[in-house]
Amino acid sequence: MVLPIEDNFLSKFLSLRTLTVDNFNKVFQHYDRDNSGAINGDEIAEFFTDLVEVTSHDFDAQKVEEVIAFMKKKCDKNKDGKFQKDELMAFLSLGSE
């Protein structure tokens, strides 16, 4: 039996460069499945897999791991291994609420 492939949620937002704060909030809420206020654990892998798939033609598991490592260095300001909303918003230059 073939299982259906889940759509890439980020692909609904054609360009992250034009992502509005409202749409960012929808994206963040989608990936923050446990409503902890942060993207953590498996949520990180899902978010960045979708991100790499939307933004790169060179898509593979190694690329996703490289992006996660880079983002942890650049965005995880409090070094807790999670991505809070404000950390991702700042990286995407959306400012804060």
PDB file of N, CA, C and O in Angstrom:
ATOM      1  N   MET A   1       0.838  -1.169   0.000  1.00  0.00           N
ATOM      2  CA  MET A   1       0.000   0.000   0.000  1.00  0.00           C
ATOM      3  C   MET A   1       0.891   1.243   0.000  1.00  0.00           C
ATOM      4  O   MET A   1       1.898   1.290   0.708  1.00  0.00           O
ATOM      5  N   VAL A   2       0.530   2.218  -0.772  1.00  0.00           N
ATOM      6  CA  VAL A   2       1.260   3.476  -0.835  1.00  0.00           C
ATOM      7  C   VAL A   2       0.543   4.493   0.039  1.00  0.00           C
ATOM      8  O   VAL A   2      -0.659   4.724  -0.100  1.00  0.00           O
ATOM      9  N   LEU A   3       1.304   5.092   0.938  1.00  0.00           N
ATOM     10  CA  LEU A   3       0.742   6.109   1.821  1.00  0.00           C
ATOM     11  C   LEU A   3       0.814   7.471   1.142  1.00  0.00           C
ATOM     12  O   LEU A   3       1.776   7.749   0.426  1.00  0.00           O
ATOM     13  N   PRO A   4      -0.172   8.314   1.349  1.00  0.00           N
ATOM     14  CA  PRO A   4      -0.119   9.650   0.745  1.00  0.00           C
ATOM     15  C   PRO A   4       0.994  10.481   1.382  1.00  0.00           C
ATOM     16  O   PRO A   4       1.250  10.386   2.582  1.00  0.00           O
ATOM     17  N   ILE A   5       1.638  11.283   0.567  1.00  0.00           N
ATOM     18  CA  ILE A   5       2.687  12.169   1.067  1.00  0.00           C
ATOM     19  C   ILE A   5       2.035  13.452   1.557  1.00  0.00           C
ATOM     20  O   ILE A   5       1.239  14.071   0.851  1.00  0.00           O
ATOM     21  N   GLU A   6       2.386  13.841   2.776  1.00  0.00           N
ATOM     22  CA  GLU A   6       1.826  15.075   3.333  1.00  0.00           C
ATOM     23  C   GLU A   6       2.373  16.269   2.565  1.00  0.00           C
ATOM     24  O   GLU A   6       3.565  16.334   2.265  1.00  0.00           O
ATOM     25  N   ASP A   7       1.506  17.198   2.255  1.00  0.00           N
ATOM     26  CA  ASP A   7       1.926  18.414   1.564  1.00  0.00           C
ATOM     27  C   ASP A   7       2.898  19.202   2.436  1.00  0.00           C
ATOM     28  O   ASP A   7       2.815  19.186   3.665  1.00  0.00           O
ATOM     29  N   ASN A   8       3.799  19.875   1.783  1.00  0.00           N
ATOM     30  CA  ASN A   8       4.727  20.760   2.460  1.00  0.00           C
ATOM     31  C   ASN A   8       3.949  22.014   2.856  1.00  0.00           C
ATOM     32  O   ASN A   8       3.547  22.795   1.993  1.00  0.00           O
ATOM     33  N   PHE A   9       3.737  22.206   4.153  1.00  0.00           N
ATOM     34  CA  PHE A   9       2.938  23.324   4.636  1.00  0.00           C
ATOM     35  C   PHE A   9       3.518  24.663   4.200  1.00  0.00           C
ATOM     36  O   PHE A   9       2.769  25.581   3.866  1.00  0.00           O
ATOM     37  N   LEU A  10       4.835  24.783   4.200  1.00  0.00           N
ATOM     38  CA  LEU A  10       5.464  26.055   3.825  1.00  0.00           C
ATOM     39  C   LEU A  10       5.250  26.407   2.362  1.00  0.00           C
ATOM     40  O   LEU A  10       5.307  27.581   1.994  1.00  0.00           O
ATOM     41  N   SER A  11       5.007  25.415   1.531  1.00  0.00           N
ATOM     42  CA  SER A  11       4.812  25.705   0.110  1.00  0.00           C
ATOM     43  C   SER A  11       3.558  26.534  -0.135  1.00  0.00           C
ATOM     44  O   SER A  11       3.407  27.127  -1.203  1.00  0.00           O
ATOM     45  N   LYS A  12       2.658  26.581   0.843  1.00  0.00           N
ATOM     46  CA  LYS A  12       1.459  27.418   0.720  1.00  0.00           C
ATOM     47  C   LYS A  12       1.807  28.905   0.742  1.00  0.00           C
ATOM     48  O   LYS A  12       1.035  29.746   0.281  1.00  0.00           O
ATOM     49  N   PHE A  13       2.974  29.207   1.281  1.00  0.00           N
ATOM     50  CA  PHE A  13       3.447  30.587   1.388  1.00  0.00           C
ATOM     51  C   PHE A  13       4.584  30.719   0.387  1.00  0.00           C
ATOM     52  O   PHE A  13       5.751  30.548   0.739  1.00  0.00           O
ATOM     53  N   LEU A  14       4.246  31.020  -0.841  1.00  0.00           N
ATOM     54  CA  LEU A  14       5.143  30.904  -1.978  1.00  0.00           C
ATOM     55  C   LEU A  14       6.548  31.420  -1.743  1.00  0.00           C
ATOM     56  O   LEU A  14       7.510  30.820  -2.222  1.00  0.00           O
ATOM     57  N   SER A  15       6.686  32.501  -1.029  1.00  0.00           N
ATOM     58  CA  SER A  15       8.009  33.060  -0.803  1.00  0.00           C
ATOM     59  C   SER A  15       8.135  33.487   0.652  1.00  0.00           C
ATOM     60  O   SER A  15       7.315  34.249   1.164  1.00  0.00           O
ATOM     61  N   LEU A  16       9.164  32.990   1.302  1.00  0.00           N
ATOM     62  CA  LEU A  16       9.397  33.410   2.681  1.00  0.00           C
ATOM     63  C   LEU A  16       9.820  34.874   2.733  1.00  0.00           C
ATOM     64  O   LEU A  16       9.732  35.513   3.781  1.00  0.00           O
ATOM     65  N   ARG A  17      10.277  35.401   1.603  1.00  0.00           N
ATOM     66  CA  ARG A  17      10.660  36.813   1.570  1.00  0.00           C
ATOM     67  C   ARG A  17       9.462  37.732   1.701  1.00  0.00           C
ATOM     68  O   ARG A  17       9.603  38.873   2.143  1.00  0.00           O
ATOM     69  N   THR A  18       8.296  37.258   1.328  1.00  0.00           N
ATOM     70  CA  THR A  18       7.094  38.083   1.421  1.00  0.00           C
ATOM     71  C   THR A  18       6.149  37.561   2.499  1.00  0.00           C
ATOM     72  O   THR A  18       4.958  37.873   2.491  1.00  0.00           O
ATOM     73  N   LEU A  19       6.666  36.791   3.396  1.00  0.00           N
ATOM     74  CA  LEU A  19       5.868  36.226   4.481  1.00  0.00           C
ATOM     75  C   LEU A  19       5.434  37.337   5.430  1.00  0.00           C
ATOM     76  O   LEU A  19       6.271  38.058   5.972  1.00  0.00           O
ATOM     77  N   THR A  20       4.144  37.471   5.626  1.00  0.00           N
ATOM     78  CA  THR A  20       3.629  38.485   6.547  1.00  0.00           C
ATOM     79  C   THR A  20       3.690  37.951   7.969  1.00  0.00           C
ATOM     80  O   THR A  20       3.837  36.747   8.177  1.00  0.00           O
ATOM     81  N   VAL A  21       3.581  38.824   8.929  1.00  0.00           N
ATOM     82  CA  VAL A  21       3.570  38.409  10.332  1.00  0.00           C
ATOM     83  C   VAL A  21       2.388  37.480  10.594  1.00  0.00           C
ATOM     84  O   VAL A  21       2.521  36.491  11.315  1.00  0.00           O
ATOM     85  N   ASP A  22       1.238  37.794  10.012  1.00  0.00           N
ATOM     86  CA  ASP A  22       0.062  36.949  10.189  1.00  0.00           C
ATOM     87  C   ASP A  22       0.312  35.536   9.647  1.00  0.00           C
ATOM     88  O   ASP A  22      -0.020  34.548  10.302  1.00  0.00           O
ATOM     89  N   ASN A  23       0.896  35.448   8.454  1.00  0.00           N
ATOM     90  CA  ASN A  23       1.196  34.135   7.883  1.00  0.00           C
ATOM     91  C   ASN A  23       2.283  33.422   8.669  1.00  0.00           C
ATOM     92  O   ASN A  23       2.230  32.205   8.843  1.00  0.00           O
ATOM     93  N   PHE A  24       3.271  34.177   9.145  1.00  0.00           N
ATOM     94  CA  PHE A  24       4.298  33.572   9.988  1.00  0.00           C
ATOM     95  C   PHE A  24       3.661  32.930  11.223  1.00  0.00           C
ATOM     96  O   PHE A  24       4.030  31.822  11.612  1.00  0.00           O
ATOM     97  N   ASN A  25       2.714  33.625  11.829  1.00  0.00           N
ATOM     98  CA  ASN A  25       2.038  33.075  13.004  1.00  0.00           C
ATOM     99  C   ASN A  25       1.325  31.767  12.669  1.00  0.00           C
ATOM    100  O   ASN A  25       1.323  30.837  13.475  1.00  0.00           O
ATOM    101  N   LYS A  26       0.721  31.693  11.488  1.00  0.00           N
ATOM    102  CA  LYS A  26       0.070  30.449  11.047  1.00  0.00           C
ATOM    103  C   LYS A  26       1.098  29.339  10.868  1.00  0.00           C
ATOM    104  O   LYS A  26       0.870  28.197  11.266  1.00  0.00           O
ATOM    105  N   VAL A  27       2.225  29.685  10.267  1.00  0.00           N
ATOM    106  CA  VAL A  27       3.298  28.705  10.063  1.00  0.00           C
ATOM    107  C   VAL A  27       3.811  28.217  11.408  1.00  0.00           C
ATOM    108  O   VAL A  27       3.939  27.013  11.631  1.00  0.00           O
ATOM    109  N   PHE A  28       4.102  29.150  12.299  1.00  0.00           N
ATOM    110  CA  PHE A  28       4.652  28.778  13.602  1.00  0.00           C
ATOM    111  C   PHE A  28       3.670  27.880  14.359  1.00  0.00           C
ATOM    112  O   PHE A  28       4.068  26.870  14.939  1.00  0.00           O
ATOM    113  N   GLN A  29       2.421  28.241  14.350  1.00  0.00           N
ATOM    114  CA  GLN A  29       1.398  27.448  15.041  1.00  0.00           C
ATOM    115  C   GLN A  29       1.302  26.043  14.455  1.00  0.00           C
ATOM    116  O   GLN A  29       1.110  25.074  15.189  1.00  0.00           O
ATOM    117  N   HIS A  30       1.434  25.932  13.146  1.00  0.00           N
ATOM    118  CA  HIS A  30       1.373  24.618  12.499  1.00  0.00           C
ATOM    119  C   HIS A  30       2.491  23.702  12.994  1.00  0.00           C
ATOM    120  O   HIS A  30       2.254  22.533  13.301  1.00  0.00           O
ATOM    121  N   TYR A  31       3.703  24.236  13.069  1.00  0.00           N
ATOM    122  CA  TYR A  31       4.850  23.407  13.452  1.00  0.00           C
ATOM    123  C   TYR A  31       4.989  23.253  14.965  1.00  0.00           C
ATOM    124  O   TYR A  31       5.584  22.276  15.418  1.00  0.00           O
ATOM    125  N   ASP A  32       4.472  24.164  15.745  1.00  0.00           N
ATOM    126  CA  ASP A  32       4.509  24.061  17.205  1.00  0.00           C
ATOM    127  C   ASP A  32       3.341  23.177  17.664  1.00  0.00           C
ATOM    128  O   ASP A  32       2.388  23.645  18.287  1.00  0.00           O
ATOM    129  N   ARG A  33       3.448  21.919  17.341  1.00  0.00           N
ATOM    130  CA  ARG A  33       2.342  20.975  17.562  1.00  0.00           C
ATOM    131  C   ARG A  33       1.969  20.788  19.034  1.00  0.00           C
ATOM    132  O   ARG A  33       0.814  20.508  19.354  1.00  0.00           O
ATOM    133  N   ASP A  34       2.938  20.941  19.916  1.00  0.00           N
ATOM    134  CA  ASP A  34       2.637  20.759  21.341  1.00  0.00           C
ATOM    135  C   ASP A  34       2.268  22.066  22.030  1.00  0.00           C
ATOM    136  O   ASP A  34       2.083  22.098  23.247  1.00  0.00           O
ATOM    137  N   ASN A  35       2.161  23.139  21.262  1.00  0.00           N
ATOM    138  CA  ASN A  35       1.787  24.463  21.786  1.00  0.00           C
ATOM    139  C   ASN A  35       2.671  24.909  22.941  1.00  0.00           C
ATOM    140  O   ASN A  35       2.199  25.510  23.906  1.00  0.00           O
ATOM    141  N   SER A  36       3.962  24.608  22.830  1.00  0.00           N
ATOM    142  CA  SER A  36       4.905  24.982  23.879  1.00  0.00           C
ATOM    143  C   SER A  36       5.427  26.406  23.718  1.00  0.00           C
ATOM    144  O   SER A  36       6.080  26.936  24.618  1.00  0.00           O
ATOM    145  N   GLY A  37       5.144  27.023  22.579  1.00  0.00           N
ATOM    146  CA  GLY A  37       5.682  28.352  22.310  1.00  0.00           C
ATOM    147  C   GLY A  37       7.046  28.300  21.654  1.00  0.00           C
ATOM    148  O   GLY A  37       7.695  29.326  21.453  1.00  0.00           O
ATOM    149  N   ALA A  38       7.475  27.081  21.320  1.00  0.00           N
ATOM    150  CA  ALA A  38       8.766  26.889  20.660  1.00  0.00           C
ATOM    151  C   ALA A  38       8.659  25.704  19.713  1.00  0.00           C
ATOM    152  O   ALA A  38       7.869  24.783  19.924  1.00  0.00           O
ATOM    153  N   ILE A  39       9.468  25.751  18.671  1.00  0.00           N
ATOM    154  CA  ILE A  39       9.600  24.595  17.793  1.00  0.00           C
ATOM    155  C   ILE A  39      10.765  23.798  18.347  1.00  0.00           C
ATOM    156  O   ILE A  39      11.892  24.288  18.415  1.00  0.00           O
ATOM    157  N   ASN A  40      10.482  22.556  18.743  1.00  0.00           N
ATOM    158  CA  ASN A  40      11.517  21.738  19.373  1.00  0.00           C
ATOM    159  C   ASN A  40      11.368  20.278  18.964  1.00  0.00           C
ATOM    160  O   ASN A  40      10.352  19.881  18.393  1.00  0.00           O
ATOM    161  N   GLY A  41      12.386  19.492  19.261  1.00  0.00           N
ATOM    162  CA  GLY A  41      12.348  18.062  18.979  1.00  0.00           C
ATOM    163  C   GLY A  41      12.043  17.758  17.520  1.00  0.00           C
ATOM    164  O   GLY A  41      12.655  18.324  16.615  1.00  0.00           O
ATOM    165  N   ASP A  42      11.091  16.859  17.302  1.00  0.00           N
ATOM    166  CA  ASP A  42      10.712  16.463  15.942  1.00  0.00           C
ATOM    167  C   ASP A  42      10.127  17.627  15.150  1.00  0.00           C
ATOM    168  O   ASP A  42      10.178  17.630  13.920  1.00  0.00           O
ATOM    169  N   GLU A  43       9.577  18.608  15.845  1.00  0.00           N
ATOM    170  CA  GLU A  43       9.023  19.781  15.168  1.00  0.00           C
ATOM    171  C   GLU A  43      10.121  20.511  14.391  1.00  0.00           C
ATOM    172  O   GLU A  43       9.876  21.023  13.299  1.00  0.00           O
ATOM    173  N   ILE A  44      11.328  20.557  14.957  1.00  0.00           N
ATOM    174  CA  ILE A  44      12.461  21.214  14.297  1.00  0.00           C
ATOM    175  C   ILE A  44      12.767  20.518  12.980  1.00  0.00           C
ATOM    176  O   ILE A  44      12.913  21.166  11.944  1.00  0.00           O
ATOM    177  N   ALA A  45      12.863  19.202  13.027  1.00  0.00           N
ATOM    178  CA  ALA A  45      13.177  18.445  11.813  1.00  0.00           C
ATOM    179  C   ALA A  45      12.107  18.646  10.744  1.00  0.00           C
ATOM    180  O   ALA A  45      12.429  18.810   9.567  1.00  0.00           O
ATOM    181  N   GLU A  46      10.851  18.635  11.141  1.00  0.00           N
ATOM    182  CA  GLU A  46       9.760  18.818  10.181  1.00  0.00           C
ATOM    183  C   GLU A  46       9.805  20.219   9.565  1.00  0.00           C
ATOM    184  O   GLU A  46       9.706  20.365   8.347  1.00  0.00           O
ATOM    185  N   PHE A  47       9.954  21.249  10.405  1.00  0.00           N
ATOM    186  CA  PHE A  47       9.995  22.621   9.918  1.00  0.00           C
ATOM    187  C   PHE A  47      11.147  22.816   8.935  1.00  0.00           C
ATOM    188  O   PHE A  47      10.949  23.342   7.840  1.00  0.00           O
ATOM    189  N   PHE A  48      12.348  22.392   9.325  1.00  0.00           N
ATOM    190  CA  PHE A  48      13.504  22.651   8.480  1.00  0.00           C
ATOM    191  C   PHE A  48      13.546  21.748   7.250  1.00  0.00           C
ATOM    192  O   PHE A  48      14.117  22.136   6.231  1.00  0.00           O
ATOM    193  N   THR A  49      12.960  20.562   7.317  1.00  0.00           N
ATOM    194  CA  THR A  49      12.832  19.742   6.115  1.00  0.00           C
ATOM    195  C   THR A  49      11.959  20.469   5.098  1.00  0.00           C
ATOM    196  O   THR A  49      12.306  20.562   3.920  1.00  0.00           O
ATOM    197  N   ASP A  50      10.823  20.983   5.565  1.00  0.00           N
ATOM    198  CA  ASP A  50       9.948  21.741   4.673  1.00  0.00           C
ATOM    199  C   ASP A  50      10.628  23.007   4.172  1.00  0.00           C
ATOM    200  O   ASP A  50      10.492  23.360   3.000  1.00  0.00           O
ATOM    201  N   LEU A  51      11.354  23.693   5.043  1.00  0.00           N
ATOM    202  CA  LEU A  51      12.047  24.924   4.656  1.00  0.00           C
ATOM    203  C   LEU A  51      13.074  24.660   3.564  1.00  0.00           C
ATOM    204  O   LEU A  51      13.127  25.381   2.568  1.00  0.00           O
ATOM    205  N   VAL A  52      13.882  23.636   3.748  1.00  0.00           N
ATOM    206  CA  VAL A  52      14.914  23.318   2.751  1.00  0.00           C
ATOM    207  C   VAL A  52      14.265  22.892   1.443  1.00  0.00           C
ATOM    208  O   VAL A  52      14.738  23.255   0.366  1.00  0.00           O
ATOM    209  N   GLU A  53      13.194  22.132   1.530  1.00  0.00           N
ATOM    210  CA  GLU A  53      12.503  21.686   0.319  1.00  0.00           C
ATOM    211  C   GLU A  53      11.951  22.868  -0.473  1.00  0.00           C
ATOM    212  O   GLU A  53      11.994  22.859  -1.703  1.00  0.00           O
ATOM    213  N   VAL A  54      11.435  23.882   0.216  1.00  0.00           N
ATOM    214  CA  VAL A  54      10.857  25.058  -0.448  1.00  0.00           C
ATOM    215  C   VAL A  54      11.934  25.984  -1.000  1.00  0.00           C
ATOM    216  O   VAL A  54      11.735  26.610  -2.041  1.00  0.00           O
ATOM    217  N   THR A  55      13.070  26.077  -0.319  1.00  0.00           N
ATOM    218  CA  THR A  55      14.063  27.091  -0.681  1.00  0.00           C
ATOM    219  C   THR A  55      15.276  26.565  -1.434  1.00  0.00           C
ATOM    220  O   THR A  55      16.114  27.358  -1.865  1.00  0.00           O
ATOM    221  N   SER A  56      15.395  25.254  -1.605  1.00  0.00           N
ATOM    222  CA  SER A  56      16.607  24.708  -2.208  1.00  0.00           C
ATOM    223  C   SER A  56      16.273  23.643  -3.239  1.00  0.00           C
ATOM    224  O   SER A  56      15.364  22.834  -3.052  1.00  0.00           O
ATOM    225  N   HIS A  57      17.023  23.661  -4.323  1.00  0.00           N
ATOM    226  CA  HIS A  57      16.885  22.601  -5.325  1.00  0.00           C
ATOM    227  C   HIS A  57      17.715  21.390  -4.920  1.00  0.00           C
ATOM    228  O   HIS A  57      17.488  20.282  -5.408  1.00  0.00           O
ATOM    229  N   ASP A  58      18.669  21.601  -4.036  1.00  0.00           N
ATOM    230  CA  ASP A  58      19.572  20.558  -3.567  1.00  0.00           C
ATOM    231  C   ASP A  58      19.058  20.055  -2.225  1.00  0.00           C
ATOM    232  O   ASP A  58      19.566  20.451  -1.177  1.00  0.00           O
ATOM    233  N   PHE A  59      18.055  19.186  -2.251  1.00  0.00           N
ATOM    234  CA  PHE A  59      17.347  18.759  -1.053  1.00  0.00           C
ATOM    235  C   PHE A  59      17.726  17.331  -0.673  1.00  0.00           C
ATOM    236  O   PHE A  59      17.509  16.396  -1.444  1.00  0.00           O
ATOM    237  N   ASP A  60      18.295  17.170   0.522  1.00  0.00           N
ATOM    238  CA  ASP A  60      18.530  15.844   1.074  1.00  0.00           C
ATOM    239  C   ASP A  60      18.681  15.966   2.592  1.00  0.00           C
ATOM    240  O   ASP A  60      18.742  17.073   3.128  1.00  0.00           O
ATOM    241  N   ALA A  61      18.740  14.842   3.268  1.00  0.00           N
ATOM    242  CA  ALA A  61      18.794  14.827   4.731  1.00  0.00           C
ATOM    243  C   ALA A  61      20.024  15.554   5.262  1.00  0.00           C
ATOM    244  O   ALA A  61      19.948  16.227   6.290  1.00  0.00           O
ATOM    245  N   GLN A  62      21.147  15.428   4.578  1.00  0.00           N
ATOM    246  CA  GLN A  62      22.364  16.111   5.025  1.00  0.00           C
ATOM    247  C   GLN A  62      22.191  17.624   4.958  1.00  0.00           C
ATOM    248  O   GLN A  62      22.623  18.341   5.860  1.00  0.00           O
ATOM    249  N   LYS A  63      21.563  18.107   3.898  1.00  0.00           N
ATOM    250  CA  LYS A  63      21.316  19.546   3.756  1.00  0.00           C
ATOM    251  C   LYS A  63      20.436  20.042   4.897  1.00  0.00           C
ATOM    252  O   LYS A  63      20.681  21.114   5.450  1.00  0.00           O
ATOM    253  N   VAL A  64      19.406  19.262   5.252  1.00  0.00           N
ATOM    254  CA  VAL A  64      18.523  19.639   6.357  1.00  0.00           C
ATOM    255  C   VAL A  64      19.325  19.732   7.653  1.00  0.00           C
ATOM    256  O   VAL A  64      19.167  20.697   8.401  1.00  0.00           O
ATOM    257  N   GLU A  65      20.168  18.765   7.930  1.00  0.00           N
ATOM    258  CA  GLU A  65      20.989  18.788   9.150  1.00  0.00           C
ATOM    259  C   GLU A  65      21.920  19.999   9.164  1.00  0.00           C
ATOM    260  O   GLU A  65      22.121  20.615  10.211  1.00  0.00           O
ATOM    261  N   GLU A  66      22.484  20.342   8.011  1.00  0.00           N
ATOM    262  CA  GLU A  66      23.357  21.521   7.915  1.00  0.00           C
ATOM    263  C   GLU A  66      22.573  22.794   8.217  1.00  0.00           C
ATOM    264  O   GLU A  66      23.068  23.674   8.922  1.00  0.00           O
ATOM    265  N   VAL A  67      21.364  22.897   7.692  1.00  0.00           N
ATOM    266  CA  VAL A  67      20.537  24.080   7.933  1.00  0.00           C
ATOM    267  C   VAL A  67      20.161  24.163   9.413  1.00  0.00           C
ATOM    268  O   VAL A  67      20.203  25.246   9.997  1.00  0.00           O
ATOM    269  N   ILE A  68      19.800  23.053  10.017  1.00  0.00           N
ATOM    270  CA  ILE A  68      19.455  23.051  11.448  1.00  0.00           C
ATOM    271  C   ILE A  68      20.643  23.511  12.280  1.00  0.00           C
ATOM    272  O   ILE A  68      20.486  24.338  13.177  1.00  0.00           O
ATOM    273  N   ALA A  69      21.839  22.983  11.991  1.00  0.00           N
ATOM    274  CA  ALA A  69      23.035  23.383  12.736  1.00  0.00           C
ATOM    275  C   ALA A  69      23.320  24.873  12.562  1.00  0.00           C
ATOM    276  O   ALA A  69      23.647  25.560  13.530  1.00  0.00           O
ATOM    277  N   PHE A  70      23.197  25.375  11.330  1.00  0.00           N
ATOM    278  CA  PHE A  70      23.408  26.796  11.052  1.00  0.00           C
ATOM    279  C   PHE A  70      22.395  27.646  11.812  1.00  0.00           C
ATOM    280  O   PHE A  70      22.751  28.640  12.444  1.00  0.00           O
ATOM    281  N   MET A  71      21.134  27.244  11.743  1.00  0.00           N
ATOM    282  CA  MET A  71      20.077  28.017  12.401  1.00  0.00           C
ATOM    283  C   MET A  71      20.245  28.025  13.916  1.00  0.00           C
ATOM    284  O   MET A  71      19.967  29.036  14.561  1.00  0.00           O
ATOM    285  N   LYS A  72      20.690  26.930  14.485  1.00  0.00           N
ATOM    286  CA  LYS A  72      20.921  26.907  15.936  1.00  0.00           C
ATOM    287  C   LYS A  72      22.006  27.908  16.316  1.00  0.00           C
ATOM    288  O   LYS A  72      21.913  28.566  17.353  1.00  0.00           O
ATOM    289  N   LYS A  73      23.038  28.024  15.473  1.00  0.00           N
ATOM    290  CA  LYS A  73      24.102  28.990  15.738  1.00  0.00           C
ATOM    291  C   LYS A  73      23.601  30.422  15.600  1.00  0.00           C
ATOM    292  O   LYS A  73      23.942  31.282  16.412  1.00  0.00           O
ATOM    293  N   LYS A  74      22.793  30.679  14.573  1.00  0.00           N
ATOM    294  CA  LYS A  74      22.369  32.039  14.254  1.00  0.00           C
ATOM    295  C   LYS A  74      21.119  32.503  14.990  1.00  0.00           C
ATOM    296  O   LYS A  74      21.004  33.682  15.326  1.00  0.00           O
ATOM    297  N   CYS A  75      20.192  31.605  15.242  1.00  0.00           N
ATOM    298  CA  CYS A  75      18.870  32.011  15.753  1.00  0.00           C
ATOM    299  C   CYS A  75      18.618  31.667  17.202  1.00  0.00           C
ATOM    300  O   CYS A  75      17.885  32.381  17.887  1.00  0.00           O
ATOM    301  N   ASP A  76      19.202  30.604  17.680  1.00  0.00           N
ATOM    302  CA  ASP A  76      18.896  30.135  19.028  1.00  0.00           C
ATOM    303  C   ASP A  76      19.667  30.983  20.038  1.00  0.00           C
ATOM    304  O   ASP A  76      20.674  30.557  20.603  1.00  0.00           O
ATOM    305  N   LYS A  77      19.162  32.190  20.240  1.00  0.00           N
ATOM    306  CA  LYS A  77      19.872  33.187  21.052  1.00  0.00           C
ATOM    307  C   LYS A  77      20.075  32.742  22.504  1.00  0.00           C
ATOM    308  O   LYS A  77      21.103  33.054  23.106  1.00  0.00           O
ATOM    309  N   ASN A  78      19.110  32.019  23.068  1.00  0.00           N
ATOM    310  CA  ASN A  78      19.253  31.590  24.456  1.00  0.00           C
ATOM    311  C   ASN A  78      19.869  30.195  24.577  1.00  0.00           C
ATOM    312  O   ASN A  78      19.989  29.660  25.679  1.00  0.00           O
ATOM    313  N   LYS A  79      20.257  29.612  23.449  1.00  0.00           N
ATOM    314  CA  LYS A  79      20.978  28.332  23.390  1.00  0.00           C
ATOM    315  C   LYS A  79      20.251  27.203  24.116  1.00  0.00           C
ATOM    316  O   LYS A  79      20.878  26.388  24.792  1.00  0.00           O
ATOM    317  N   ASP A  80      18.910  27.159  23.972  1.00  0.00           N
ATOM    318  CA  ASP A  80      18.148  26.097  24.631  1.00  0.00           C
ATOM    319  C   ASP A  80      17.812  24.937  23.693  1.00  0.00           C
ATOM    320  O   ASP A  80      17.133  23.991  24.092  1.00  0.00           O
ATOM    321  N   GLY A  81      18.288  25.008  22.445  1.00  0.00           N
ATOM    322  CA  GLY A  81      18.043  23.937  21.489  1.00  0.00           C
ATOM    323  C   GLY A  81      16.658  23.968  20.873  1.00  0.00           C
ATOM    324  O   GLY A  81      16.260  23.038  20.171  1.00  0.00           O
ATOM    325  N   LYS A  82      15.921  25.047  21.139  1.00  0.00           N
ATOM    326  CA  LYS A  82      14.572  25.229  20.610  1.00  0.00           C
ATOM    327  C   LYS A  82      14.541  26.540  19.829  1.00  0.00           C
ATOM    328  O   LYS A  82      15.437  27.376  19.947  1.00  0.00           O
ATOM    329  N   PHE A  83      13.494  26.697  19.033  1.00  0.00           N
ATOM    330  CA  PHE A  83      13.312  27.947  18.303  1.00  0.00           C
ATOM    331  C   PHE A  83      12.022  28.598  18.759  1.00  0.00           C
ATOM    332  O   PHE A  83      10.929  28.163  18.395  1.00  0.00           O
ATOM    333  N   GLN A  84      12.160  29.660  19.571  1.00  0.00           N
ATOM    334  CA  GLN A  84      10.998  30.425  19.982  1.00  0.00           C
ATOM    335  C   GLN A  84      10.559  31.301  18.808  1.00  0.00           C
ATOM    336  O   GLN A  84      11.325  31.566  17.883  1.00  0.00           O
ATOM    337  N   LYS A  85       9.320  31.734  18.876  1.00  0.00           N
ATOM    338  CA  LYS A  85       8.739  32.536  17.803  1.00  0.00           C
ATOM    339  C   LYS A  85       9.589  33.776  17.519  1.00  0.00           C
ATOM    340  O   LYS A  85       9.859  34.081  16.357  1.00  0.00           O
ATOM    341  N   ASP A  86      10.007  34.485  18.549  1.00  0.00           N
ATOM    342  CA  ASP A  86      10.768  35.714  18.331  1.00  0.00           C
ATOM    343  C   ASP A  86      12.121  35.446  17.677  1.00  0.00           C
ATOM    344  O   ASP A  86      12.613  36.280  16.917  1.00  0.00           O
ATOM    345  N   GLU A  87      12.729  34.293  17.965  1.00  0.00           N
ATOM    346  CA  GLU A  87      14.008  33.955  17.344  1.00  0.00           C
ATOM    347  C   GLU A  87      13.842  33.741  15.844  1.00  0.00           C
ATOM    348  O   GLU A  87      14.651  34.231  15.055  1.00  0.00           O
ATOM    349  N   LEU A  88      12.807  33.017  15.445  1.00  0.00           N
ATOM    350  CA  LEU A  88      12.580  32.800  14.014  1.00  0.00           C
ATOM    351  C   LEU A  88      12.098  34.064  13.318  1.00  0.00           C
ATOM    352  O   LEU A  88      12.464  34.319  12.171  1.00  0.00           O
ATOM    353  N   MET A  89      11.283  34.855  13.999  1.00  0.00           N
ATOM    354  CA  MET A  89      10.811  36.109  13.404  1.00  0.00           C
ATOM    355  C   MET A  89      11.988  37.046  13.128  1.00  0.00           C
ATOM    356  O   MET A  89      12.044  37.678  12.073  1.00  0.00           O
ATOM    357  N   ALA A  90      12.908  37.134  14.055  1.00  0.00           N
ATOM    358  CA  ALA A  90      14.070  37.999  13.868  1.00  0.00           C
ATOM    359  C   ALA A  90      14.905  37.517  12.685  1.00  0.00           C
ATOM    360  O   ALA A  90      15.375  38.326  11.884  1.00  0.00           O
ATOM    361  N   PHE A  91      15.090  36.208  12.574  1.00  0.00           N
ATOM    362  CA  PHE A  91      15.863  35.669  11.462  1.00  0.00           C
ATOM    363  C   PHE A  91      15.202  35.984  10.123  1.00  0.00           C
ATOM    364  O   PHE A  91      15.885  36.312   9.153  1.00  0.00           O
ATOM    365  N   LEU A  92      13.893  35.884  10.072  1.00  0.00           N
ATOM    366  CA  LEU A  92      13.156  36.154   8.835  1.00  0.00           C
ATOM    367  C   LEU A  92      12.883  37.657   8.656  1.00  0.00           C
ATOM    368  O   LEU A  92      12.179  38.060   7.729  1.00  0.00           O
ATOM    369  N   SER A  93      13.444  38.475   9.550  1.00  0.00           N
ATOM    370  CA  SER A  93      13.322  39.935   9.492  1.00  0.00           C
ATOM    371  C   SER A  93      11.876  40.411   9.528  1.00  0.00           C
ATOM    372  O   SER A  93      11.506  41.346   8.818  1.00  0.00           O
ATOM    373  N   LEU A  94      11.062  39.764  10.355  1.00  0.00           N
ATOM    374  CA  LEU A  94       9.679  40.163  10.492  1.00  0.00           C
ATOM    375  C   LEU A  94       9.462  41.050  11.709  1.00  0.00           C
ATOM    376  O   LEU A  94       8.361  41.547  11.943  1.00  0.00           O
ATOM    377  N   GLY A  95      10.524  41.241  12.478  1.00  0.00           N
ATOM    378  CA  GLY A  95      10.366  42.043  13.691  1.00  0.00           C
ATOM    379  C   GLY A  95       9.672  41.246  14.762  1.00  0.00           C
ATOM    380  O   GLY A  95       9.647  40.016  14.707  1.00  0.00           O
ATOM    381  N   SER A  96       9.113  41.922  15.727  1.00  0.00           N
ATOM    382  CA  SER A  96       8.408  41.230  16.798  1.00  0.00           C
ATOM    383  C   SER A  96       6.997  41.774  16.882  1.00  0.00           C
ATOM    384  O   SER A  96       6.677  42.830  16.337  1.00  0.00           O
ATOM    385  N   GLU A  97       6.157  41.017  17.585  1.00  0.00           N
ATOM    386  CA  GLU A  97       4.755  41.405  17.702  1.00  0.00           C
ATOM    387  C   GLU A  97       4.589  42.558  18.656  1.00  0.00           C
ATOM    388  O   GLU A  97       3.470  43.020  18.878  1.00  0.00           O
TER     389      GLU A  97
END
